[in-house]
Amino acid sequence: MKNTTSRQIPKQQIAHQLEYIEQVSRRNALLPEQQWFFCQTFGCQQNEADTERIAGMLRDMGYQRTEDYTKANVIVVNTCAVREHAEKRVFGMMGKYTHLKDSRDDLVICMCGCMVQQEHITEKIKKSYPRVDIVFGTHMQWRFPELLLHRLSGSKRIFEISGDSKGEIAEGLPVQRGEGCHAWLSIMYGCNNFCTYCIVPYVRGRERSRQPEDIEAELRCLVEEGYKDITLLGQNVNSYGKDLGIGMDFSDLLARLDAVPGEYRLRFMTSHPKDASEKLFRTMAEGTHISHQLHLPFQSGSNEILKRMNRGYTKEAYLSLLAAAKTYMPDLVLSSDIIVGFPGETEEDFQGTLDVVRQGQYDQLFTFLYSKRSGTPAAEMPDAATQEEKQDRFNRLLAAQEEINQVRQDAYQDRELSVLIDGLSNGKDDSEFTHCGRTDGGLLVLVSGEDLHVGDFVDVVITKTSLRALYGRAVRKGYHG
């Protein structure tokens, strides 16, 4: 029996949006020229997945996608609130887009996503960007067809950032996915963790999981459509199912999806250490389609800083998780996120972070200097370290990881790896390596060989390594489940 804590938007309301899509489509069909749309996405993979759904709605409304914003009749900017730099970039781009509207009365400019869910940002848009037509927050994305139709019909500027703070899930709306063999598959939305540095729970709402049958149905469609590398998305996938009340956790969902037949790989992100478990690692190890790749952010190697961050685990518990994961999957490819310069961080705290990096032996790190976000508890915390001290720590962290990365990359020399070809090489490194692809663990490989095509699984012998990529020769084709 389904738990109503995770609510789906009623089918009748979705049907209304589909009718709005049809109305805009009929309107555009009467126009003498093809109508175009342009989307720009900032931020995480979840934002990219959201943009695919907005693009699907626009496609069904009769618009065709263009990468030339000057050609567009509708411009949609999907924003990110995680870092201050992203906000500055968004407003920089908006100046360019709104300037275009001076000579284009038919242009509709839309802003959506996490950034505009913040009240002070919405007020700034109202006052400083009068040419922006539609602003809608993360909870109102499913109503985009309705909002666009109202604006096209002569409505005043539309600001819709309300919506239930608990969030609702919209199923059954169109999606336009990217070309190639990669696809995003959202399994849940929102976050309950309230890390003190993070704005996400405030702009995306609390955790709510999609029903497993809806996720499985979407996966089956992706496999049938030929997608070979499918990433399950959630702010914390390890919390999946807690709100459903059906006795299914993320490991159970992963096993259910793994049973779907076909030639494909399953990945997922992001995992929170406080909810990761040996059960998950065992499911990954025993799976047929599940990649041995784990992104497990630890953020800091200091227990005091982890407590201030409200992360819910200790350095020791985190390292124990890594040991368990590597026991189940000796070939595990591991990555993590680290914040340097969190308020109150000392040199001793930073040395704890370096210790985790050296013990973890990561294949890839995503490293960030702390960025203050208005509205989060960390923004009010005292901080004695200078910017120069923080930058010095950041540089030392990069140097330590570069040494580790070199050793780990070199260890692949002469090994044979399964690689999914996902594109053409840019030719800058060596013209011999015409294609690029990813290993089961997500490592970049530049590949030489004949008769290679995007979507091919090929066995590759590694002939050369570098910090950035592996290089190899294709020796045979074939999928290894």
C-alpha positions in Angstrom: 0.0 0.0 0.0 1.4 3.4 -1.0 2.1 5.9 1.7 0.6 9.3 1.0 3.6 11.1 2.6 5.1 11.0 -0.9 2.4 12.5 -3.0 2.0 12.4 -6.7 0.2 15.3 -8.4 -3.2 14.0 -9.4 -3.5 12.7 -12.9 -6.3 15.2 -13.7 -3.9 18.1 -13.0 -1.3 16.6 -15.2 -4.0 16.2 -17.9 -4.6 20.0 -17.6 -0.9 20.7 -18.3 -1.0 18.3 -21.3 -4.0 20.3 -22.6 -2.1 23.6 -22.2 0.8 22.0 -24.2 -1.7 21.2 -26.9 -3.1 24.7 -26.9 0.3 26.3 -27.3 1.1 23.7 -30.1 -2.0 24.7 -32.0 -1.1 28.4 -31.6 2.4 27.8 -32.9 1.1 25.8 -35.8 -0.7 28.9 -37.1 2.4 31.0 -37.1 4.2 31.5 -40.4 7.7 30.6 -39.1 9.1 27.8 -37.0 9.3 28.6 -33.3 12.6 27.9 -31.4 13.7 27.5 -27.8 17.0 27.8 -26.1 17.8 26.3 -22.6 20.8 27.0 -20.4 21.4 24.9 -17.3 23.6 25.8 -14.3 24.4 23.4 -11.5 24.0 19.7 -10.8 22.8 16.7 -12.8 19.4 17.0 -11.2 19.1 20.4 -12.9 20.1 18.8 -16.2 17.4 16.2 -15.7 14.9 19.0 -14.9 15.9 20.9 -18.1 15.2 17.7 -20.1 11.6 17.8 -18.9 11.2 21.5 -19.7 12.7 20.8 -23.1 10.2 17.9 -23.6 7.3 20.2 -22.8 8.6 22.9 -25.2 9.1 20.3 -28.0 5.5 19.1 -27.6 4.4 22.7 -27.7 5.8 23.0 -31.2 9.1 24.6 -30.5 12.4 23.3 -31.9 15.6 23.4 -29.9 18.5 25.7 -31.0 21.9 26.3 -29.5 21.8 29.9 -30.9 20.0 32.0 -28.3 19.6 34.9 -30.7 17.3 32.7 -32.8 15.1 31.6 -29.9 11.5 32.6 -29.3 11.7 31.2 -25.7 14.8 31.3 -23.5 14.8 29.2 -20.3 17.6 29.6 -17.8 17.6 26.8 -15.1 19.6 28.2 -12.2 21.7 26.9 -9.3 21.9 28.2 -5.7 24.7 26.1 -4.3 27.6 28.5 -5.0 27.8 32.2 -5.3 29.8 32.0 -8.5 26.9 30.3 -10.2 24.5 33.1 -9.2 26.9 35.7 -10.6 27.2 33.8 -13.9 23.4 33.6 -14.2 22.9 37.3 -13.7 25.7 38.0 -16.2 23.9 35.9 -18.8 20.5 37.4 -18.1 21.9 40.9 -19.0 22.8 39.5 -22.4 19.4 37.8 -22.9 17.3 40.7 -21.8 19.2 43.1 -24.0 18.2 40.9 -27.0 14.6 41.6 -26.1 14.9 45.2 -26.9 14.6 44.2 -30.6 12.5 41.1 -30.2 9.0 41.7 -28.9 8.1 38.0 -29.4 10.9 36.7 -27.1 9.8 35.1 -23.8 12.5 34.9 -21.2 12.1 32.4 -18.3 14.1 31.8 -15.2 13.6 28.7 -13.0 15.3 26.4 -10.6 16.9 26.6 -7.2 18.2 30.1 -7.3 14.9 31.7 -8.0 13.3 29.7 -5.2 14.9 32.3 -2.8 12.8 35.3 -2.0 15.6 37.8 -2.2 16.6 36.6 -5.6 13.0 36.9 -6.9 12.8 40.5 -5.6 16.1 41.3 -7.4 14.7 40.0 -10.6 11.4 42.0 -10.2 13.3 45.2 -9.6 16.4 44.9 -11.8 15.4 42.6 -14.7 12.0 43.9 -15.9 12.3 42.0 -19.2 12.2 38.6 -17.6 8.7 37.3 -18.3 8.3 34.1 -16.2 10.0 33.1 -13.0 9.1 29.7 -11.5 10.6 27.7 -8.6 11.5 24.1 -8.2 8.0 23.1 -7.0 6.3 24.7 -10.0 8.2 23.2 -12.9 5.3 20.9 -13.8 3.1 23.9 -14.4 5.4 25.5 -17.0 3.0 24.9 -19.9 0.2 26.7 -18.1 2.5 29.6 -17.2 3.8 30.0 -20.7 0.4 29.9 -22.2 -0.8 32.7 -19.9 2.2 34.9 -20.8 1.7 34.2 -24.5 -2.0 35.2 -24.1 -1.1 38.6 -22.7 -0.7 38.0 -19.0 1.5 40.3 -16.9 4.9 39.1 -15.8 4.5 35.8 -13.9 6.3 34.9 -10.6 5.4 31.5 -9.3 7.7 30.3 -6.6 5.1 29.0 -4.1 4.1 25.4 -4.0 3.9 22.9 -1.2 7.2 23.0 0.7 6.9 19.2 1.2 6.9 18.9 -2.6 4.9 16.8 -5.0 6.0 14.5 -7.8 4.7 14.9 -11.3 4.5 11.8 -13.4 3.5 11.6 -17.1 4.9 14.8 -18.5 7.1 14.7 -21.7 10.9 14.7 -21.7 13.5 15.4 -24.3 16.7 13.7 -23.5 20.1 14.4 -24.8 21.7 12.6 -27.7 24.2 9.8 -27.2 24.2 6.9 -24.8 23.9 8.6 -21.4 20.7 9.3 -19.5 19.6 10.7 -16.2 16.9 8.9 -14.1 15.6 10.8 -11.1 14.5 8.4 -8.3 13.8 11.1 -5.6 13.8 14.8 -5.0 14.7 17.1 -2.1 16.9 16.6 1.0 16.3 16.2 4.8 19.9 16.5 5.9 20.2 20.3 6.4 24.0 20.4 6.3 24.8 23.8 7.7 26.6 25.1 4.6 23.9 23.9 2.1 20.9 25.7 0.7 19.4 22.7 -1.1 16.8 21.7 1.5 15.4 25.2 1.5 15.0 25.5 -2.3 14.2 21.9 -3.2 12.1 20.9 -0.2 12.1 17.7 1.8 12.9 14.2 0.5 10.2 12.5 -1.5 10.7 9.3 -3.4 9.1 8.2 -6.7 7.2 5.0 -6.7 9.5 2.0 -7.6 7.1 0.9 -10.5 7.4 4.4 -12.1 11.2 4.3 -11.9 11.4 0.8 -13.3 9.0 1.7 -16.2 11.2 4.7 -17.0 14.3 2.5 -16.9 12.8 0.0 -19.3 11.9 2.7 -21.7 15.5 4.1 -21.6 17.0 0.7 -22.3 14.5 0.1 -25.2 15.5 3.5 -26.6 19.1 2.5 -26.6 20.6 4.3 -23.7 23.6 2.4 -22.3 24.8 4.4 -19.3 22.0 5.4 -16.9 22.6 7.4 -13.8 20.1 7.3 -10.9 19.7 10.7 -9.3 18.8 12.0 -5.9 20.3 14.5 -3.4 20.8 11.5 -1.2 19.9 8.3 -3.0 20.6 6.3 0.2 17.5 7.8 1.8 15.3 6.4 -1.0 12.1 4.9 0.2 12.0 6.2 3.8 9.0 8.3 3.0 7.1 5.6 1.1 6.4 3.2 3.9 6.6 0.1 1.7 9.6 -1.6 3.2 11.9 -0.8 0.2 15.2 0.9 0.6 17.7 2.1 -2.0 19.5 -1.3 -2.1 16.2 -3.0 -2.7 15.4 -0.6 -5.5 18.8 -1.1 -7.1 18.4 -4.8 -7.1 15.0 -4.5 -8.7 16.3 -2.2 -11.4 19.3 -4.4 -12.0 16.9 -7.3 -12.9 15.7 -5.3 -16.0 17.3 -7.1 -19.0 19.5 -5.4 -21.6 22.9 -4.1 -22.3 23.4 -1.1 -20.0 25.2 0.2 -16.9 23.6 1.7 -13.8 25.3 4.4 -11.8 23.9 6.6 -9.0 24.6 9.8 -7.2 24.8 11.2 -4.7 25.3 9.0 -1.6 25.4 10.3 1.9 27.8 8.5 4.2 25.4 8.4 7.2 23.0 6.3 5.2 25.4 4.1 3.2 25.6 0.5 4.3 27.2 -2.9 3.7 23.9 -4.0 2.2 24.3 -1.4 -0.5 27.9 -2.5 -1.3 26.8 -6.2 -1.4 24.1 -5.3 -3.8 26.5 -3.5 -6.0 29.0 -6.3 -5.9 26.4 -8.9 -6.8 24.7 -6.9 -9.5 24.8 -7.6 -13.3 24.4 -4.0 -14.5 25.6 -2.0 -11.5 28.9 -0.1 -12.0 31.6 -0.5 -9.4 31.7 3.3 -9.0 31.0 5.2 -5.8 30.8 8.9 -5.1 30.8 9.2 -1.4 31.4 12.8 -0.2 33.2 13.2 3.1 33.7 17.0 3.0 36.1 17.1 6.0 38.4 14.8 7.9 37.9 16.6 11.2 35.2 15.3 13.5 34.8 18.8 14.9 34.2 20.3 11.5 31.9 17.4 10.5 29.8 18.2 13.6 29.6 21.9 12.7 28.6 20.9 9.2 25.8 18.6 10.7 27.0 15.7 8.5 25.9 13.0 11.0 29.1 10.7 10.9 32.7 10.7 12.1 35.9 10.4 10.2 36.4 6.9 11.7 32.9 5.8 10.6 33.5 7.1 7.1 36.8 5.3 6.8 35.1 2.1 8.0 32.6 2.4 5.2 35.3 2.8 2.6 37.0 -0.3 3.9 33.8 -2.3 3.6 33.1 -1.0 0.1 36.5 -2.0 -1.1 36.2 -5.4 0.5 33.1 -6.1 -1.5 34.5 -4.5 -4.7 38.3 -4.5 -4.9 38.0 -2.8 -8.3 35.9 0.1 -6.9 36.5 3.5 -8.5 36.0 6.0 -5.8 35.3 9.8 -5.8 34.4 12.3 -3.2 33.6 16.0 -2.4 35.7 18.1 -0.1 35.2 21.6 1.3 38.3 23.5 2.3 38.0 26.6 4.6 34.8 25.8 6.3 34.3 28.4 9.2 36.5 27.5 12.1 38.7 25.1 10.2 42.2 25.0 11.7 45.4 23.6 10.3 44.9 20.5 12.5 41.4 20.0 11.0 42.9 20.3 7.5 45.5 17.7 8.3 42.6 15.3 9.1 41.2 15.9 5.7 44.6 15.1 4.1 44.7 12.0 6.1 41.4 10.8 4.7 42.5 11.6 1.2 45.7 9.5 1.6 43.8 6.6 3.2 40.9 6.7 0.8 43.2 6.7 -2.3 40.5 8.4 -4.5 40.4 8.2 -8.2 38.8 11.7 -8.4 38.1 14.5 -6.0 35.8 17.5 -6.4 37.3 20.1 -4.2 35.8 23.5 -3.2 36.7 26.5 -1.2 33.9 27.2 1.2 31.3 29.6 -0.3 29.0 31.4 2.1 25.3 31.0 1.3 22.9 33.4 2.7 20.2 31.7 4.8 22.3 28.8 6.0 23.6 28.4 9.6 27.2 28.3 8.4 26.9 31.8 7.0 26.7 33.2 10.6 29.6 31.1 12.0 32.8 32.9 13.1 35.9 32.3 11.0 39.5 33.2 12.0 41.4 31.8 9.0 42.5 34.2 6.3 41.7 33.7 2.6 45.4 33.2 2.0 45.5 30.3 4.5 42.5 28.7 2.9 44.0 29.0 -0.6 47.3 27.5 0.6 45.4 24.5 2.1 43.4 24.1 -1.1 46.6 24.1 -3.2 48.2 21.5 -0.9 45.1 19.3 -1.2 45.3 19.4 -5.0 49.0 18.5 -4.9 48.3 15.5 -2.6 45.5 14.2 -4.8 47.6 14.6 -7.9 50.2 12.3 -6.5 47.6 9.7 -5.7 45.9 10.1 -9.0 49.1 9.5 -10.9 49.8 6.3 -9.1 46.2 5.0 -9.6 46.2 5.9 -13.3 49.6 4.3 -13.9 48.3 1.1 -12.3 46.0 0.6 -15.4 48.9 0.3 -17.8 48.6 -2.9 -19.9 45.3 -3.9 -18.3 42.3 -4.8 -20.4 39.1 -2.8 -19.5 35.5 -2.8 -20.8 34.8 0.7 -22.2 31.5 2.2 -23.5 32.3 4.4 -26.5 30.3 7.7 -25.9 31.9 10.1 -28.4 34.7 11.3 -30.6 38.0 12.4 -29.3 38.9 16.0 -29.8 42.2 15.0 -31.5 44.3 17.2 -29.3 46.2 14.4 -27.6 46.9 12.0 -30.4 45.2 11.6 -33.7 45.5 7.8 -33.3 42.9 7.9 -30.5 39.7 8.7 -32.5 37.1 7.9 -29.9 36.5 8.4 -26.2 34.5 6.4 -23.6 34.1 5.4 -20.0 35.1 2.3 -18.1 32.6 0.6 -15.7 34.0 2.8 -13.0 33.6 6.0 -15.0 37.2 6.6 -15.9 37.8 8.5 -19.2 39.6 6.4 -21.9 40.7 7.6 -25.3 40.5 4.7 -27.7 42.1 3.7 -31.0 40.7 1.1 -33.3 38.6 0.4 -36.4 34.8 0.4 -36.8 34.1 2.1 -33.5 30.6 3.7 -32.9 29.0 5.5 -30.1 27.1 3.0 -27.9 29.6 0.2 -28.5 31.0 -1.8 -25.6 34.6 -2.6 -26.4 37.4 -4.3 -24.6 40.4 -2.0 -24.5 44.1 -2.7 -23.7 45.6 0.4 -21.9 48.7 1.5 -23.7 49.3 4.9 -22.1 48.2 6.8 -19.0 48.0 10.4 -17.9 46.5 12.3 -15.0 43.5 13.3 -17.2 42.8 10.1 -19.1 43.8 6.5 -20.0 44.7 5.6 -23.6 44.1 2.3 -25.2 43.6 0.0 -28.2 40.3 -1.7 -28.8 40.8 -5.5 -29.1 37.2 -6.8 -29.3 33.6 -5.7 -29.1 31.0 -7.0 -26.6 29.0 -6.3 -23.5 30.0 -7.9 -20.3 27.1 -8.0 -17.8 
